[in-house]
Amino acid sequence: MKNTRKAAIQDLAQLAELFDQYRIFYHKDSDIPAAKRFLTERIEHKDSEIFVAGEDGNVVGFVQLYPLFSSTRMKRYWLLNDLYVNENYRGKGYSKELIEQAKELAKSTNAGGILLETGKSNDIGNQLYPSCGFELYDSVNFYEWTNK
């Protein structure tokens, strides 16, 4: 039976495996112990909101959102930073269920909305997000400075 819910400490073992798969997808080295530490800190410090999707006791996907604030709108926003579903469970609606959980979080916190970024080459994401009501916002330039 499918369900989505807020992640709990009890989910860490399975969630860390998925988070590791997610990082590998983005060309990072596998490091499950570090993934588990990172996620533990996010949950314990309430730095982010993590929702998991599962079936029959297995966690098969997750979404992680970080709080942001807009000074001009004087509202909270949520950054949908991570969305991942194990490849064996894709195409079954888990991503859409997780996005719906993210929308419910935005509504329940009276946020102005949800922001996200995805690569131009992410064909699946670039079809998924508009189908879930997200609009491409192309009137600004996105810049990044990294501390190397």
Phi and psi in radians as a Rosetta constraint file:
Dihedral C 1 N 2 CA 2 C 2 CIRCULARHARMONIC -1.348 0.35
Dihedral N 2 CA 2 C 2 N 3 CIRCULARHARMONIC 2.537 0.35
Dihedral C 2 N 3 CA 3 C 3 CIRCULARHARMONIC -2.801 0.35
Dihedral N 3 CA 3 C 3 N 4 CIRCULARHARMONIC 2.734 0.35
Dihedral C 3 N 4 CA 4 C 4 CIRCULARHARMONIC -2.202 0.35
Dihedral N 4 CA 4 C 4 N 5 CIRCULARHARMONIC 2.522 0.35
Dihedral C 4 N 5 CA 5 C 5 CIRCULARHARMONIC -2.830 0.35
Dihedral N 5 CA 5 C 5 N 6 CIRCULARHARMONIC 2.945 0.35
Dihedral C 5 N 6 CA 6 C 6 CIRCULARHARMONIC -1.178 0.35
Dihedral N 6 CA 6 C 6 N 7 CIRCULARHARMONIC 2.417 0.35
Dihedral C 6 N 7 CA 7 C 7 CIRCULARHARMONIC -1.210 0.35
Dihedral N 7 CA 7 C 7 N 8 CIRCULARHARMONIC 2.585 0.35
Dihedral C 7 N 8 CA 8 C 8 CIRCULARHARMONIC -2.246 0.35
Dihedral N 8 CA 8 C 8 N 9 CIRCULARHARMONIC 2.881 0.35
Dihedral C 8 N 9 CA 9 C 9 CIRCULARHARMONIC -0.942 0.35
Dihedral N 9 CA 9 C 9 N 10 CIRCULARHARMONIC -0.595 0.35
Dihedral C 9 N 10 CA 10 C 10 CIRCULARHARMONIC -1.108 0.35
Dihedral N 10 CA 10 C 10 N 11 CIRCULARHARMONIC -0.337 0.35
Dihedral C 10 N 11 CA 11 C 11 CIRCULARHARMONIC -1.496 0.35
Dihedral N 11 CA 11 C 11 N 12 CIRCULARHARMONIC -0.096 0.35
Dihedral C 11 N 12 CA 12 C 12 CIRCULARHARMONIC -0.994 0.35
Dihedral N 12 CA 12 C 12 N 13 CIRCULARHARMONIC -0.725 0.35
Dihedral C 12 N 13 CA 13 C 13 CIRCULARHARMONIC -1.060 0.35
Dihedral N 13 CA 13 C 13 N 14 CIRCULARHARMONIC -0.884 0.35
Dihedral C 13 N 14 CA 14 C 14 CIRCULARHARMONIC -1.230 0.35
Dihedral N 14 CA 14 C 14 N 15 CIRCULARHARMONIC -0.677 0.35
Dihedral C 14 N 15 CA 15 C 15 CIRCULARHARMONIC -1.126 0.35
Dihedral N 15 CA 15 C 15 N 16 CIRCULARHARMONIC -0.702 0.35
Dihedral C 15 N 16 CA 16 C 16 CIRCULARHARMONIC -1.109 0.35
Dihedral N 16 CA 16 C 16 N 17 CIRCULARHARMONIC -0.654 0.35
Dihedral C 16 N 17 CA 17 C 17 CIRCULARHARMONIC -1.087 0.35
Dihedral N 17 CA 17 C 17 N 18 CIRCULARHARMONIC -0.797 0.35
Dihedral C 17 N 18 CA 18 C 18 CIRCULARHARMONIC -1.143 0.35
Dihedral N 18 CA 18 C 18 N 19 CIRCULARHARMONIC -0.739 0.35
Dihedral C 18 N 19 CA 19 C 19 CIRCULARHARMONIC -1.074 0.35
Dihedral N 19 CA 19 C 19 N 20 CIRCULARHARMONIC -0.667 0.35
Dihedral C 19 N 20 CA 20 C 20 CIRCULARHARMONIC -1.118 0.35
Dihedral N 20 CA 20 C 20 N 21 CIRCULARHARMONIC -0.768 0.35
Dihedral C 20 N 21 CA 21 C 21 CIRCULARHARMONIC -1.043 0.35
Dihedral N 21 CA 21 C 21 N 22 CIRCULARHARMONIC -0.724 0.35
Dihedral C 21 N 22 CA 22 C 22 CIRCULARHARMONIC -1.042 0.35
Dihedral N 22 CA 22 C 22 N 23 CIRCULARHARMONIC -0.818 0.35
Dihedral C 22 N 23 CA 23 C 23 CIRCULARHARMONIC -1.144 0.35
Dihedral N 23 CA 23 C 23 N 24 CIRCULARHARMONIC -0.679 0.35
Dihedral C 23 N 24 CA 24 C 24 CIRCULARHARMONIC -1.087 0.35
Dihedral N 24 CA 24 C 24 N 25 CIRCULARHARMONIC -0.689 0.35
Dihedral C 24 N 25 CA 25 C 25 CIRCULARHARMONIC -0.967 0.35
Dihedral N 25 CA 25 C 25 N 26 CIRCULARHARMONIC -0.609 0.35
Dihedral C 25 N 26 CA 26 C 26 CIRCULARHARMONIC -1.673 0.35
Dihedral N 26 CA 26 C 26 N 27 CIRCULARHARMONIC 0.460 0.35
Dihedral C 26 N 27 CA 27 C 27 CIRCULARHARMONIC 1.138 0.35
Dihedral N 27 CA 27 C 27 N 28 CIRCULARHARMONIC 0.582 0.35
Dihedral C 27 N 28 CA 28 C 28 CIRCULARHARMONIC -1.797 0.35
Dihedral N 28 CA 28 C 28 N 29 CIRCULARHARMONIC 2.717 0.35
Dihedral C 28 N 29 CA 29 C 29 CIRCULARHARMONIC -1.253 0.35
Dihedral N 29 CA 29 C 29 N 30 CIRCULARHARMONIC 2.551 0.35
Dihedral C 29 N 30 CA 30 C 30 CIRCULARHARMONIC -1.146 0.35
Dihedral N 30 CA 30 C 30 N 31 CIRCULARHARMONIC 2.347 0.35
Dihedral C 30 N 31 CA 31 C 31 CIRCULARHARMONIC -2.787 0.35
Dihedral N 31 CA 31 C 31 N 32 CIRCULARHARMONIC 1.407 0.35
Dihedral C 31 N 32 CA 32 C 32 CIRCULARHARMONIC -1.123 0.35
Dihedral N 32 CA 32 C 32 N 33 CIRCULARHARMONIC -0.737 0.35
Dihedral C 32 N 33 CA 33 C 33 CIRCULARHARMONIC -1.031 0.35
Dihedral N 33 CA 33 C 33 N 34 CIRCULARHARMONIC -0.718 0.35
Dihedral C 33 N 34 CA 34 C 34 CIRCULARHARMONIC -1.174 0.35
Dihedral N 34 CA 34 C 34 N 35 CIRCULARHARMONIC -0.661 0.35
Dihedral C 34 N 35 CA 35 C 35 CIRCULARHARMONIC -1.077 0.35
Dihedral N 35 CA 35 C 35 N 36 CIRCULARHARMONIC -0.755 0.35
Dihedral C 35 N 36 CA 36 C 36 CIRCULARHARMONIC -1.117 0.35
Dihedral N 36 CA 36 C 36 N 37 CIRCULARHARMONIC -0.743 0.35
Dihedral C 36 N 37 CA 37 C 37 CIRCULARHARMONIC -1.085 0.35
Dihedral N 37 CA 37 C 37 N 38 CIRCULARHARMONIC -0.810 0.35
Dihedral C 37 N 38 CA 38 C 38 CIRCULARHARMONIC -1.033 0.35
Dihedral N 38 CA 38 C 38 N 39 CIRCULARHARMONIC -0.850 0.35
Dihedral C 38 N 39 CA 39 C 39 CIRCULARHARMONIC -1.174 0.35
Dihedral N 39 CA 39 C 39 N 40 CIRCULARHARMONIC -0.668 0.35
Dihedral C 39 N 40 CA 40 C 40 CIRCULARHARMONIC -1.022 0.35
Dihedral N 40 CA 40 C 40 N 41 CIRCULARHARMONIC -0.802 0.35
Dihedral C 40 N 41 CA 41 C 41 CIRCULARHARMONIC -1.077 0.35
Dihedral N 41 CA 41 C 41 N 42 CIRCULARHARMONIC -0.742 0.35
Dihedral C 41 N 42 CA 42 C 42 CIRCULARHARMONIC -1.084 0.35
Dihedral N 42 CA 42 C 42 N 43 CIRCULARHARMONIC -0.759 0.35
Dihedral C 42 N 43 CA 43 C 43 CIRCULARHARMONIC -1.226 0.35
Dihedral N 43 CA 43 C 43 N 44 CIRCULARHARMONIC -0.837 0.35
Dihedral C 43 N 44 CA 44 C 44 CIRCULARHARMONIC -1.161 0.35
Dihedral N 44 CA 44 C 44 N 45 CIRCULARHARMONIC -0.669 0.35
Dihedral C 44 N 45 CA 45 C 45 CIRCULARHARMONIC -1.544 0.35
Dihedral N 45 CA 45 C 45 N 46 CIRCULARHARMONIC -0.047 0.35
Dihedral C 45 N 46 CA 46 C 46 CIRCULARHARMONIC 0.961 0.35
Dihedral N 46 CA 46 C 46 N 47 CIRCULARHARMONIC 0.702 0.35
Dihedral C 46 N 47 CA 47 C 47 CIRCULARHARMONIC -1.344 0.35
Dihedral N 47 CA 47 C 47 N 48 CIRCULARHARMONIC -0.424 0.35
Dihedral C 47 N 48 CA 48 C 48 CIRCULARHARMONIC -2.550 0.35
Dihedral N 48 CA 48 C 48 N 49 CIRCULARHARMONIC 2.981 0.35
Dihedral C 48 N 49 CA 49 C 49 CIRCULARHARMONIC -1.982 0.35
Dihedral N 49 CA 49 C 49 N 50 CIRCULARHARMONIC 2.226 0.35
Dihedral C 49 N 50 CA 50 C 50 CIRCULARHARMONIC -2.137 0.35
Dihedral N 50 CA 50 C 50 N 51 CIRCULARHARMONIC 2.258 0.35
Dihedral C 50 N 51 CA 51 C 51 CIRCULARHARMONIC -2.058 0.35
Dihedral N 51 CA 51 C 51 N 52 CIRCULARHARMONIC 2.526 0.35
Dihedral C 51 N 52 CA 52 C 52 CIRCULARHARMONIC -2.089 0.35
Dihedral N 52 CA 52 C 52 N 53 CIRCULARHARMONIC 2.645 0.35
Dihedral C 52 N 53 CA 53 C 53 CIRCULARHARMONIC -2.000 0.35
Dihedral N 53 CA 53 C 53 N 54 CIRCULARHARMONIC 2.445 0.35
Dihedral C 53 N 54 CA 54 C 54 CIRCULARHARMONIC -2.583 0.35
Dihedral N 54 CA 54 C 54 N 55 CIRCULARHARMONIC 2.965 0.35
Dihedral C 54 N 55 CA 55 C 55 CIRCULARHARMONIC -2.593 0.35
Dihedral N 55 CA 55 C 55 N 56 CIRCULARHARMONIC 2.154 0.35
Dihedral C 55 N 56 CA 56 C 56 CIRCULARHARMONIC 0.906 0.35
Dihedral N 56 CA 56 C 56 N 57 CIRCULARHARMONIC 0.772 0.35
Dihedral C 56 N 57 CA 57 C 57 CIRCULARHARMONIC 1.466 0.35
Dihedral N 57 CA 57 C 57 N 58 CIRCULARHARMONIC -0.071 0.35
Dihedral C 57 N 58 CA 58 C 58 CIRCULARHARMONIC -1.743 0.35
Dihedral N 58 CA 58 C 58 N 59 CIRCULARHARMONIC 2.317 0.35
Dihedral C 58 N 59 CA 59 C 59 CIRCULARHARMONIC -1.487 0.35
Dihedral N 59 CA 59 C 59 N 60 CIRCULARHARMONIC 2.088 0.35
Dihedral C 59 N 60 CA 60 C 60 CIRCULARHARMONIC -2.016 0.35
Dihedral N 60 CA 60 C 60 N 61 CIRCULARHARMONIC -0.151 0.35
Dihedral C 60 N 61 CA 61 C 61 CIRCULARHARMONIC -2.831 0.35
Dihedral N 61 CA 61 C 61 N 62 CIRCULARHARMONIC 2.861 0.35
Dihedral C 61 N 62 CA 62 C 62 CIRCULARHARMONIC -2.681 0.35
Dihedral N 62 CA 62 C 62 N 63 CIRCULARHARMONIC 2.793 0.35
Dihedral C 62 N 63 CA 63 C 63 CIRCULARHARMONIC -2.340 0.35
Dihedral N 63 CA 63 C 63 N 64 CIRCULARHARMONIC 2.421 0.35
Dihedral C 63 N 64 CA 64 C 64 CIRCULARHARMONIC -2.189 0.35
Dihedral N 64 CA 64 C 64 N 65 CIRCULARHARMONIC 2.277 0.35
Dihedral C 64 N 65 CA 65 C 65 CIRCULARHARMONIC -2.172 0.35
Dihedral N 65 CA 65 C 65 N 66 CIRCULARHARMONIC 2.450 0.35
Dihedral C 65 N 66 CA 66 C 66 CIRCULARHARMONIC -1.993 0.35
Dihedral N 66 CA 66 C 66 N 67 CIRCULARHARMONIC 2.499 0.35
Dihedral C 66 N 67 CA 67 C 67 CIRCULARHARMONIC -1.331 0.35
Dihedral N 67 CA 67 C 67 N 68 CIRCULARHARMONIC 2.446 0.35
Dihedral C 67 N 68 CA 68 C 68 CIRCULARHARMONIC -2.310 0.35
Dihedral N 68 CA 68 C 68 N 69 CIRCULARHARMONIC 2.917 0.35
Dihedral C 68 N 69 CA 69 C 69 CIRCULARHARMONIC -2.337 0.35
Dihedral N 69 CA 69 C 69 N 70 CIRCULARHARMONIC 2.481 0.35
Dihedral C 69 N 70 CA 70 C 70 CIRCULARHARMONIC -1.835 0.35
Dihedral N 70 CA 70 C 70 N 71 CIRCULARHARMONIC 2.055 0.35
Dihedral C 70 N 71 CA 71 C 71 CIRCULARHARMONIC -1.191 0.35
Dihedral N 71 CA 71 C 71 N 72 CIRCULARHARMONIC -0.729 0.35
Dihedral C 71 N 72 CA 72 C 72 CIRCULARHARMONIC -1.213 0.35
Dihedral N 72 CA 72 C 72 N 73 CIRCULARHARMONIC -0.581 0.35
Dihedral C 72 N 73 CA 73 C 73 CIRCULARHARMONIC -1.602 0.35
Dihedral N 73 CA 73 C 73 N 74 CIRCULARHARMONIC -0.222 0.35
Dihedral C 73 N 74 CA 74 C 74 CIRCULARHARMONIC 0.904 0.35
Dihedral N 74 CA 74 C 74 N 75 CIRCULARHARMONIC 0.845 0.35
Dihedral C 74 N 75 CA 75 C 75 CIRCULARHARMONIC -2.500 0.35
Dihedral N 75 CA 75 C 75 N 76 CIRCULARHARMONIC 2.762 0.35
Dihedral C 75 N 76 CA 76 C 76 CIRCULARHARMONIC -1.337 0.35
Dihedral N 76 CA 76 C 76 N 77 CIRCULARHARMONIC 2.567 0.35
Dihedral C 76 N 77 CA 77 C 77 CIRCULARHARMONIC -2.240 0.35
Dihedral N 77 CA 77 C 77 N 78 CIRCULARHARMONIC 2.850 0.35
Dihedral C 77 N 78 CA 78 C 78 CIRCULARHARMONIC -2.072 0.35
Dihedral N 78 CA 78 C 78 N 79 CIRCULARHARMONIC 2.351 0.35
Dihedral C 78 N 79 CA 79 C 79 CIRCULARHARMONIC -1.666 0.35
Dihedral N 79 CA 79 C 79 N 80 CIRCULARHARMONIC 1.976 0.35
Dihedral C 79 N 80 CA 80 C 80 CIRCULARHARMONIC -1.398 0.35
Dihedral N 80 CA 80 C 80 N 81 CIRCULARHARMONIC 1.701 0.35
Dihedral C 80 N 81 CA 81 C 81 CIRCULARHARMONIC -1.579 0.35
Dihedral N 81 CA 81 C 81 N 82 CIRCULARHARMONIC -0.644 0.35
Dihedral C 81 N 82 CA 82 C 82 CIRCULARHARMONIC -2.342 0.35
Dihedral N 82 CA 82 C 82 N 83 CIRCULARHARMONIC 2.299 0.35
Dihedral C 82 N 83 CA 83 C 83 CIRCULARHARMONIC -2.487 0.35
Dihedral N 83 CA 83 C 83 N 84 CIRCULARHARMONIC 2.167 0.35
Dihedral C 83 N 84 CA 84 C 84 CIRCULARHARMONIC -2.639 0.35
Dihedral N 84 CA 84 C 84 N 85 CIRCULARHARMONIC 2.408 0.35
Dihedral C 84 N 85 CA 85 C 85 CIRCULARHARMONIC -2.247 0.35
Dihedral N 85 CA 85 C 85 N 86 CIRCULARHARMONIC 2.313 0.35
Dihedral C 85 N 86 CA 86 C 86 CIRCULARHARMONIC -0.910 0.35
Dihedral N 86 CA 86 C 86 N 87 CIRCULARHARMONIC 2.409 0.35
Dihedral C 86 N 87 CA 87 C 87 CIRCULARHARMONIC -1.017 0.35
Dihedral N 87 CA 87 C 87 N 88 CIRCULARHARMONIC -0.474 0.35
Dihedral C 87 N 88 CA 88 C 88 CIRCULARHARMONIC -1.275 0.35
Dihedral N 88 CA 88 C 88 N 89 CIRCULARHARMONIC -0.193 0.35
Dihedral C 88 N 89 CA 89 C 89 CIRCULARHARMONIC -2.068 0.35
Dihedral N 89 CA 89 C 89 N 90 CIRCULARHARMONIC 0.159 0.35
Dihedral C 89 N 90 CA 90 C 90 CIRCULARHARMONIC -1.278 0.35
Dihedral N 90 CA 90 C 90 N 91 CIRCULARHARMONIC 2.675 0.35
Dihedral C 90 N 91 CA 91 C 91 CIRCULARHARMONIC 1.423 0.35
Dihedral N 91 CA 91 C 91 N 92 CIRCULARHARMONIC 0.163 0.35
Dihedral C 91 N 92 CA 92 C 92 CIRCULARHARMONIC -1.934 0.35
Dihedral N 92 CA 92 C 92 N 93 CIRCULARHARMONIC 0.130 0.35
Dihedral C 92 N 93 CA 93 C 93 CIRCULARHARMONIC 1.634 0.35
Dihedral N 93 CA 93 C 93 N 94 CIRCULARHARMONIC 0.049 0.35
Dihedral C 93 N 94 CA 94 C 94 CIRCULARHARMONIC -1.127 0.35
Dihedral N 94 CA 94 C 94 N 95 CIRCULARHARMONIC -0.723 0.35
Dihedral C 94 N 95 CA 95 C 95 CIRCULARHARMONIC -1.048 0.35
Dihedral N 95 CA 95 C 95 N 96 CIRCULARHARMONIC -0.774 0.35
Dihedral C 95 N 96 CA 96 C 96 CIRCULARHARMONIC -1.133 0.35
Dihedral N 96 CA 96 C 96 N 97 CIRCULARHARMONIC -0.666 0.35
Dihedral C 96 N 97 CA 97 C 97 CIRCULARHARMONIC -1.117 0.35
Dihedral N 97 CA 97 C 97 N 98 CIRCULARHARMONIC -0.723 0.35
Dihedral C 97 N 98 CA 98 C 98 CIRCULARHARMONIC -1.161 0.35
Dihedral N 98 CA 98 C 98 N 99 CIRCULARHARMONIC -0.675 0.35
Dihedral C 98 N 99 CA 99 C 99 CIRCULARHARMONIC -1.133 0.35
Dihedral N 99 CA 99 C 99 N 100 CIRCULARHARMONIC -0.660 0.35
Dihedral C 99 N 100 CA 100 C 100 CIRCULARHARMONIC -1.100 0.35
Dihedral N 100 CA 100 C 100 N 101 CIRCULARHARMONIC -0.676 0.35
Dihedral C 100 N 101 CA 101 C 101 CIRCULARHARMONIC -1.071 0.35
Dihedral N 101 CA 101 C 101 N 102 CIRCULARHARMONIC -0.721 0.35
Dihedral C 101 N 102 CA 102 C 102 CIRCULARHARMONIC -1.093 0.35
Dihedral N 102 CA 102 C 102 N 103 CIRCULARHARMONIC -0.723 0.35
Dihedral C 102 N 103 CA 103 C 103 CIRCULARHARMONIC -1.114 0.35
Dihedral N 103 CA 103 C 103 N 104 CIRCULARHARMONIC -0.700 0.35
Dihedral C 103 N 104 CA 104 C 104 CIRCULARHARMONIC -1.106 0.35
Dihedral N 104 CA 104 C 104 N 105 CIRCULARHARMONIC -0.675 0.35
Dihedral C 104 N 105 CA 105 C 105 CIRCULARHARMONIC -1.055 0.35
Dihedral N 105 CA 105 C 105 N 106 CIRCULARHARMONIC -0.812 0.35
Dihedral C 105 N 106 CA 106 C 106 CIRCULARHARMONIC -1.049 0.35
Dihedral N 106 CA 106 C 106 N 107 CIRCULARHARMONIC -0.751 0.35
Dihedral C 106 N 107 CA 107 C 107 CIRCULARHARMONIC -1.145 0.35
Dihedral N 107 CA 107 C 107 N 108 CIRCULARHARMONIC -0.785 0.35
Dihedral C 107 N 108 CA 108 C 108 CIRCULARHARMONIC -1.223 0.35
Dihedral N 108 CA 108 C 108 N 109 CIRCULARHARMONIC -0.369 0.35
Dihedral C 108 N 109 CA 109 C 109 CIRCULARHARMONIC -1.777 0.35
Dihedral N 109 CA 109 C 109 N 110 CIRCULARHARMONIC 0.161 0.35
Dihedral C 109 N 110 CA 110 C 110 CIRCULARHARMONIC 0.938 0.35
Dihedral N 110 CA 110 C 110 N 111 CIRCULARHARMONIC 0.651 0.35
Dihedral C 110 N 111 CA 111 C 111 CIRCULARHARMONIC -1.326 0.35
Dihedral N 111 CA 111 C 111 N 112 CIRCULARHARMONIC 2.742 0.35
Dihedral C 111 N 112 CA 112 C 112 CIRCULARHARMONIC -1.256 0.35
Dihedral N 112 CA 112 C 112 N 113 CIRCULARHARMONIC -0.404 0.35
Dihedral C 112 N 113 CA 113 C 113 CIRCULARHARMONIC 2.809 0.35
Dihedral N 113 CA 113 C 113 N 114 CIRCULARHARMONIC -2.897 0.35
Dihedral C 113 N 114 CA 114 C 114 CIRCULARHARMONIC -2.191 0.35
Dihedral N 114 CA 114 C 114 N 115 CIRCULARHARMONIC 2.329 0.35
Dihedral C 114 N 115 CA 115 C 115 CIRCULARHARMONIC -1.938 0.35
Dihedral N 115 CA 115 C 115 N 116 CIRCULARHARMONIC 2.605 0.35
Dihedral C 115 N 116 CA 116 C 116 CIRCULARHARMONIC -2.700 0.35
Dihedral N 116 CA 116 C 116 N 117 CIRCULARHARMONIC 2.831 0.35
Dihedral C 116 N 117 CA 117 C 117 CIRCULARHARMONIC -2.326 0.35
Dihedral N 117 CA 117 C 117 N 118 CIRCULARHARMONIC 2.423 0.35
Dihedral C 117 N 118 CA 118 C 118 CIRCULARHARMONIC -2.513 0.35
Dihedral N 118 CA 118 C 118 N 119 CIRCULARHARMONIC 2.725 0.35
Dihedral C 118 N 119 CA 119 C 119 CIRCULARHARMONIC -1.175 0.35
Dihedral N 119 CA 119 C 119 N 120 CIRCULARHARMONIC 2.603 0.35
Dihedral C 119 N 120 CA 120 C 120 CIRCULARHARMONIC -1.090 0.35
Dihedral N 120 CA 120 C 120 N 121 CIRCULARHARMONIC -0.438 0.35
Dihedral C 120 N 121 CA 121 C 121 CIRCULARHARMONIC -1.555 0.35
Dihedral N 121 CA 121 C 121 N 122 CIRCULARHARMONIC -0.016 0.35
Dihedral C 121 N 122 CA 122 C 122 CIRCULARHARMONIC -1.421 0.35
Dihedral N 122 CA 122 C 122 N 123 CIRCULARHARMONIC 1.426 0.35
Dihedral C 122 N 123 CA 123 C 123 CIRCULARHARMONIC -1.030 0.35
Dihedral N 123 CA 123 C 123 N 124 CIRCULARHARMONIC -0.719 0.35
Dihedral C 123 N 124 CA 124 C 124 CIRCULARHARMONIC -1.140 0.35
Dihedral N 124 CA 124 C 124 N 125 CIRCULARHARMONIC -0.860 0.35
Dihedral C 124 N 125 CA 125 C 125 CIRCULARHARMONIC -1.083 0.35
Dihedral N 125 CA 125 C 125 N 126 CIRCULARHARMONIC -0.689 0.35
Dihedral C 125 N 126 CA 126 C 126 CIRCULARHARMONIC -1.254 0.35
Dihedral N 126 CA 126 C 126 N 127 CIRCULARHARMONIC -0.193 0.35
Dihedral C 126 N 127 CA 127 C 127 CIRCULARHARMONIC -1.692 0.35
Dihedral N 127 CA 127 C 127 N 128 CIRCULARHARMONIC -0.680 0.35
Dihedral C 127 N 128 CA 128 C 128 CIRCULARHARMONIC -1.102 0.35
Dihedral N 128 CA 128 C 128 N 129 CIRCULARHARMONIC -0.913 0.35
Dihedral C 128 N 129 CA 129 C 129 CIRCULARHARMONIC -1.084 0.35
Dihedral N 129 CA 129 C 129 N 130 CIRCULARHARMONIC -0.820 0.35
Dihedral C 129 N 130 CA 130 C 130 CIRCULARHARMONIC -1.075 0.35
Dihedral N 130 CA 130 C 130 N 131 CIRCULARHARMONIC -0.596 0.35
Dihedral C 130 N 131 CA 131 C 131 CIRCULARHARMONIC -1.189 0.35
Dihedral N 131 CA 131 C 131 N 132 CIRCULARHARMONIC -0.298 0.35
Dihedral C 131 N 132 CA 132 C 132 CIRCULARHARMONIC -1.779 0.35
Dihedral N 132 CA 132 C 132 N 133 CIRCULARHARMONIC 0.219 0.35
Dihedral C 132 N 133 CA 133 C 133 CIRCULARHARMONIC 1.674 0.35
Dihedral N 133 CA 133 C 133 N 134 CIRCULARHARMONIC 0.057 0.35
Dihedral C 133 N 134 CA 134 C 134 CIRCULARHARMONIC -1.404 0.35
Dihedral N 134 CA 134 C 134 N 135 CIRCULARHARMONIC 2.494 0.35
Dihedral C 134 N 135 CA 135 C 135 CIRCULARHARMONIC -1.930 0.35
Dihedral N 135 CA 135 C 135 N 136 CIRCULARHARMONIC 2.433 0.35
Dihedral C 135 N 136 CA 136 C 136 CIRCULARHARMONIC -1.253 0.35
Dihedral N 136 CA 136 C 136 N 137 CIRCULARHARMONIC 2.175 0.35
Dihedral C 136 N 137 CA 137 C 137 CIRCULARHARMONIC -1.887 0.35
Dihedral N 137 CA 137 C 137 N 138 CIRCULARHARMONIC 1.659 0.35
Dihedral C 137 N 138 CA 138 C 138 CIRCULARHARMONIC -1.920 0.35
Dihedral N 138 CA 138 C 138 N 139 CIRCULARHARMONIC 0.351 0.35
Dihedral C 138 N 139 CA 139 C 139 CIRCULARHARMONIC -1.647 0.35
Dihedral N 139 CA 139 C 139 N 140 CIRCULARHARMONIC 0.105 0.35
Dihedral C 139 N 140 CA 140 C 140 CIRCULARHARMONIC -2.246 0.35
Dihedral N 140 CA 140 C 140 N 141 CIRCULARHARMONIC 2.806 0.35
Dihedral C 140 N 141 CA 141 C 141 CIRCULARHARMONIC -1.713 0.35
Dihedral N 141 CA 141 C 141 N 142 CIRCULARHARMONIC 2.414 0.35
Dihedral C 141 N 142 CA 142 C 142 CIRCULARHARMONIC -1.788 0.35
Dihedral N 142 CA 142 C 142 N 143 CIRCULARHARMONIC 2.170 0.35
Dihedral C 142 N 143 CA 143 C 143 CIRCULARHARMONIC -2.077 0.35
Dihedral N 143 CA 143 C 143 N 144 CIRCULARHARMONIC 2.713 0.35
Dihedral C 143 N 144 CA 144 C 144 CIRCULARHARMONIC -2.415 0.35
Dihedral N 144 CA 144 C 144 N 145 CIRCULARHARMONIC 2.399 0.35
Dihedral C 144 N 145 CA 145 C 145 CIRCULARHARMONIC -2.031 0.35
Dihedral N 145 CA 145 C 145 N 146 CIRCULARHARMONIC 2.289 0.35
Dihedral C 145 N 146 CA 146 C 146 CIRCULARHARMONIC -2.060 0.35
Dihedral N 146 CA 146 C 146 N 147 CIRCULARHARMONIC 2.468 0.35
Dihedral C 146 N 147 CA 147 C 147 CIRCULARHARMONIC -1.586 0.35
Dihedral N 147 CA 147 C 147 N 148 CIRCULARHARMONIC 1.652 0.35
